[in-house]
Amino acid sequence: MNEVELYAPVKALLERQDYVVKGEVGAADVVACRGDEPPVIVELKLRFTLSLYHQAVARLAVTDAVYVAVPRPAGRTARRMLRDNTRLCRRLGLGLITVRPDGRAEVVCDPGRYAPRKSSQRTARLLREFDRLRGDPNTGGAVRGGIVTGYRQDALACAAHLAEHGASKGAAVARATGVATATRLMRDNHYGWFERVGTGIYALTGSGARGLADWSRDGGPG
């Protein structure tokens, strides 16, 4: 499919709504008019690109009714790609049209002002993680595999205590390290660093010793 092949399905979609449609009017790929209403502008592209959004946002100086039109994404990441770009279109006040391989055009979202609802749960989770981190162990932009979380810092603190004092009760580890959830953390054993050797007593595994070798005591890579 090329951009020219997108035109006919988009034109048919608009004509079914009683618009008069013309292509390549001024700088716009598609312009549709209906009575005295403001014009509708559609920008055509083969995929979501930054230049597509630049062009569409520029058309907002002409009319509020601006759409972007692309072939409907396909493949393993299609659903996420469509979802993420739909959200972006809404944030920018743009509409989105997709064209299926059979030539059918569909409106995914219409232009308009959009104010997404804030998630108090996500905000609280972010702030909890912020407060849980000791210091600033990560460099912004680092790859996810090397990110130090508050959970990892807590696990390192527990592992360091066991490396120094040997097998210990979870309550003793919690008092010594300040990690209130030490017993649960060692019981869950997310990293495979701990093993239970008695009732409420945990010891460091070989993986835990290697974890301490790989990460510094303050939570940064060793």
Phi and psi in degrees as a GROMACS rama.xvg file:
@    title "Ramachandran Plot"
@    xaxis  label "Phi"
@    yaxis  label "Psi"
@TYPE xy
-120.451  174.923  ASN-2
-60.4916  -35.1039  GLU-3
-61.1644  -36.114  VAL-4
-69.5448  -17.2805  GLU-5
-76.6659  -23.5791  LEU-6
-63.35  -49.5771  TYR-7
-59.9305  -47.5613  ALA-8
-62.8316  -38.9972  PRO-9
-67.4119  -41.4898  VAL-10
-62.4066  -43.8617  LYS-11
-62.2438  -39.8258  ALA-12
-59.427  -45.8165  LEU-13
-72.059  -38.0707  LEU-14
-65.2274  -30.3966  GLU-15
-65.4936  -17.3855  ARG-16
-103.556  20.6616  GLN-17
69.9797  26.0367  ASP-18
-88.2248  148.785  TYR-19
-93.1754  124.511  VAL-20
-119.075  136.329  VAL-21
-138.475  145.849  LYS-22
-99.7298  153.2  GLY-23
51.037  62.203  GLU-24
-103.738  114.217  VAL-25
59.9547  -130.075  GLY-26
-89.6216  -3.80187  ALA-27
-90.1009  142.581  ALA-28
-69.4026  -43.7779  ASP-29
-139.045  134.229  VAL-30
-128.945  133.317  VAL-31
-127.953  136.262  ALA-32
-127.264  145.225  CYS-33
-144.135  106.785  ARG-34
58.6136  -135.056  GLY-35
-93.1079  9.08317  ASP-36
-71.4252  154.957  GLU-37
-58.4463  149.658  PRO-38
-67.4252  154.035  PRO-39
-103.626  131.764  VAL-40
-117.367  136.601  ILE-41
-125.822  128.761  VAL-42
-102.576  129.159  GLU-43
-101.978  134.551  LEU-44
-149.449  155.918  LYS-45
-79.1645  -15.7868  LEU-46
-159.896  167.509  ARG-47
-72.0668  122.611  PHE-48
-138.672  161.898  THR-49
-63.7143  -38.1108  LEU-50
-64.8267  -32.6308  SER-51
-60.8916  -46.4291  LEU-52
-68.2584  -36.2687  TYR-53
-58.7496  -46.9443  HIS-54
-63.9544  -44.6688  GLN-55
-65.1729  -41.9961  ALA-56
-64.1442  -37.1809  VAL-57
-62.0467  -33.9408  ALA-58
-70.346  -17.5056  ARG-59
-65.8212  -14.2897  LEU-60
-73.2493  -15.4888  ALA-61
-98.8216  -42.1697  VAL-62
-156.019  154.035  THR-63
-80.0723  -14.7849  ASP-64
-94.8114  78.749  ALA-65
-119.448  129.555  VAL-66
-117.661  154.01  TYR-67
-110.239  144.205  VAL-68
-129.554  129.323  ALA-69
-139.174  160.77  VAL-70
-60.9226  142.809  PRO-71
-61.9751  126.967  ARG-72
-57.8195  145.896  PRO-73
-131.998  161.95  ALA-74
105.046  -175.25  GLY-75
-62.9157  -35.4205  ARG-76
-99.2007  12.0537  THR-77
-60.3388  -45.1256  ALA-78
-62.9227  -44.1736  ARG-79
-67.5258  -40.4219  ARG-80
-60.6409  -44.3928  MET-81
-66.5672  -42.1224  LEU-82
-62.663  -46.9874  ARG-83
-65.7437  -39.5003  ASP-84
-76.5357  -28.1472  ASN-85
-64.0141  -42.7258  THR-86
-62.1968  -41.6464  ARG-87
-64.7574  -43.1361  LEU-88
-58.4938  -43.931  CYS-89
-63.4776  -41.3221  ARG-90
-64.0024  -31.7261  ARG-91
-87.7003  -6.09729  LEU-92
79.9262  21.0283  GLY-93
-102.231  157.037  LEU-94
-95.6362  162.351  GLY-95
-132.882  130.093  LEU-96
-121.374  134.398  ILE-97
-116.835  149.666  THR-98
-117.068  121.01  VAL-99
-77.2897  162.108  ARG-100
-57.953  -26.7134  PRO-101
-81.5044  3.07679  ASP-102
89.4901  9.74758  GLY-103
-92.1041  125.104  ARG-104
-94.5721  139.613  ALA-105
-133.216  140.468  GLU-106
-86.3728  119.241  VAL-107
-86.4868  -41.9491  VAL-108
-152.465  152.697  CYS-109
-98.8949  157.745  ASP-110
-65.9026  156.935  PRO-111
155.123  164.055  GLY-112
-66.8784  141.154  ARG-113
-138.659  125.888  TYR-114
-126.2  95.4897  ALA-115
-62.6566  143.81  PRO-116
-71.8295  137.351  ARG-117
-79.5744  143.718  LYS-118
-98.0517  109.844  SER-119
-64.0081  -31.1387  SER-120
-67.1325  -43.7858  GLN-121
-67.0011  -37.5724  ARG-122
-63.4426  -45.0788  THR-123
-63.6297  -40.0601  ALA-124
-64.5586  -41.4276  ARG-125
-62.0361  -45.1615  LEU-126
-69.1736  -34.0123  LEU-127
-63.2317  -42.8517  ARG-128
-66.2693  -38.1133  GLU-129
-60.6879  -47.8524  PHE-130
-68.6161  -30.3593  ASP-131
-73.3248  -31.0662  ARG-132
-66.0229  133.142  LEU-133
-91.7989  118.201  ARG-134
71.2491  -152.695  GLY-135
-129.47  76.6622  ASP-136
-78.3993  -10.0966  PRO-137
-113.027  147.514  ASN-138
-94.7422  126.001  THR-139
-54.7491  133.88  GLY-140
93.3509  -1.93793  GLY-141
-66.9223  155.157  ALA-142
-67.9158  149.955  VAL-143
-61.3108  -32.5147  ARG-144
-62.3797  -24.4303  GLY-145
-104.463  13.2662  GLY-146
-77.6755  133.464  ILE-147
-94.1419  122.787  VAL-148
-102.82  166.908  THR-149
-60.871  -35.3416  GLY-150
-62.6586  -43.8835  TYR-151
-64.8821  -40.3254  ARG-152
-60.3211  -41.3253  GLN-153
-63.3451  -42.725  ASP-154
-63.5064  -39.077  ALA-155
-64.7256  -39.7  LEU-156
-63.0231  -43.2881  ALA-157
-65.0197  -42.9311  CYS-158
-63.8897  -40.3492  ALA-159
-64.1485  -39.0383  ALA-160
-63.6621  -44.5916  HIS-161
-67.0506  -34.9431  LEU-162
-64.7185  -33.3906  ALA-163
-86.4353  -37.492  GLU-164
-110.083  -5.87855  HIS-165
79.5475  -169.682  GLY-166
-55.057  134.799  ALA-167
-143.963  156.55  SER-168
-69.7968  146.151  LYS-169
-57.8983  -38.7894  GLY-170
-62.9813  -38.8859  ALA-171
-67.1485  -38.4604  ALA-172
-64.7278  -40.9636  VAL-173
-62.0413  -43.9726  ALA-174
-65.561  -40.6705  ARG-175
-74.8177  -33.3499  ALA-176
-99.5815  -18.3651  THR-177
80.5808  6.18687  GLY-178
-88.7929  98.3849  VAL-179
-60.5855  -29.3068  ALA-180
-98.2  23.9186  THR-181
-56.2731  -45.3372  ALA-182
-61.8951  -46.9392  THR-183
-65.3833  -39.7779  ARG-184
-60.8761  -45.7921  LEU-185
-70.5804  -33.1891  MET-186
-67.4861  -43.8161  ARG-187
-66.303  -35.1656  ASP-188
52.5828  51.9272  ASN-189
-59.0409  -37.1033  HIS-190
-95.4627  -5.88447  TYR-191
76.5607  24.5651  GLY-192
-91.2018  -14.8952  TRP-193
-126.403  153.075  PHE-194
-139.387  142.395  GLU-195
-83.7113  126.308  ARG-196
-114.764  0.0797643  VAL-197
-172.61  179.479  GLY-198
-65.1557  109.723  THR-199
71.3408  10.5927  GLY-200
-112.586  134.394  ILE-201
-130.306  149.426  TYR-202
-127.647  165.03  ALA-203
-85.8642  135.083  LEU-204
-89.033  173.857  THR-205
-60.9003  -36.8083  GLY-206
-64.1138  -35.8682  SER-207
-65.9671  -40.1932  GLY-208
-63.8962  -40.1504  ALA-209
-68.101  -35.3486  ARG-210
-60.2642  -40.7362  GLY-211
-65.738  -32.699  LEU-212
-71.7261  -30.2692  ALA-213
-86.1449  -21.2578  ASP-214
-126.396  138.98  TRP-215
-71.386  162.692  SER-216
-61.6138  -30.4623  ARG-217
-87.9845  5.89331  ASP-218
103.497  0.210841  GLY-219
-96.2678  162.551  GLY-220
-59.4528  139.68  PRO-221
